[in-house]
Amino acid sequence: MYKNLALINGAILAIMVFLNGVLASKIGPYMSTLIYHVLGLVLIIIISIIKKNRLSNLKKVPLMLFLPGILSVITILLNNISIPQIGVTLAVGVGLFGQLVLSSLVEHFGLFGMAANRLKKEKILGFSIISLGIIVMITM
């Protein structure tokens, strides 16, 4: 089930990145980023009200755990800047490669409290194949 959810998430992400890029090309990367985050805020407020979620004691939450909110804005902004220039496919492909590399390093070294999962030859082969694909996409 979780693999299916990850697949659905990937499909949604591709659609989102495409639409972000289109809106950014029409109104600019900064305003489109603002619009998407305001809409996201409104949606999560509505969902939280429906689900009757309450804010827990935020003072007990480590500051580092708020970093993903900042990274989310940066991610969408960078996509909005790059997509009109290089296209959706290349932006998503290079972005996914970056995610794979960093997540493998996090697992390999056991960063952020993750269990260490050493990098295997098969992953390096996979990265090589993906790298080759991205190189072909860039040069064509």
N, C-alpha and C positions, 0 to 999 in steps of 0.2 A: 504494500500500500504506500509506504513512504517513498519508494522509488518512483511510483506513479505521480505522487505529489511533486517530487522534484522535477519530473519531466513536464508536468503542467506548469510549474513555476518557470521553467526555462522558456516554454512557449509564451507565457504571459510576459516574461521579461523581454523577449524579442519584439513583441507587439508594442510594449511600452517604450522601448528604446526607439523604435521606428517613429511612433507618434510624437515622442519628445523631440526627435530630430526635425520632424516636419514643422511642429509648432515653433521650434527655435529658429528655423529658417524664415518663418513669417514674422515673428515678433522679437526675435533676439534670444540668446541663450540665458540671459539673466532673468528676464521677465518670465520666460517659459518655466524656468526652474522654480521661481516664486509661485507661479500659478499652480504647478503640480503639487508643491508642498502645502499650499493653503488648502487645496482640494483634499489632499491626503489627511490633513489635520481635521477638516470638517467631517470626513468619512469616519475616522477613528473615534471622534467624539460621539457621533451618532451610534456607532457600534458599541462603544463603552456604556452609553446611556441605556441602550437596549439590553445589554448583558448585565447591567447594574454593577459594573466594575468600579472599584474605589481606589483612589491613590493610597498606596501604602506609605510608610514613613520614608520619604525620599532622603532624609538625612543619613540613613543607614546604608544607602547605596554608594558603592565606591565610584568616585568621579569618572574613572576610566570607562565605566559601563554606559556613560552617556555619549561616548565618542562615536558610536555607530550613527547617531543622528546627524552629526557633523559630516561624517564620511558619506552618508546618503546624499546630502546636498551636493557635496563635491563630486560624487559619482555621476549624478544626473547632470550637473553643470558641465563636467568634462565630456560626457556623451553629447550634450547639446552643442558643444563647441566643435567636436570632432566629426559627428555624423554628416553635417552638410559638406564637409571637406573630403572625407574618405568613404562615406557610405555606411549603411547599417551593417552589412555583412562583415566588412573588415573591422569595424569598430567592435562588434560583438565578438568576432573571432579573436582579435588581439586581447580584448578584455577578458574573455574566458581563459585564454592562455595565461594571462597574468594571475587570474584567480587560482588556476591549477598549480602554477609554480609556487605562489605564496602559501597556499594551503598545504602543499607537500612539504615546504620548509617548516611550517608550523607543526605538522605531524612528525616530521623527522626529528626535530629538536625538542618536541614536547612543550612548545611555547604556550603561554596563556593557560596553563594547567591541563593541557591535553595530554593524553597518554602518548608516549613516544612510539611512533610507528615508522621504523627505518625505511628509507627510500630503497626500492628494489630495482633491479635491472629492467624489469618489465615496464615500470613507470618511466624510466629514462628513455626506453625505446618508444613508448607512447608519446612522450614530450618531443622526441626527435621527429616523429611522423607529423605531429601537430605543427611543429615549427616549420617543417617542409611545406605543409599546406598553406601556412600563413605567408611564407616567402613567395610561394606561387601566386597567392592572391595579391600580394603587394606589387609584384613585378608585372602582372598582367593588366 
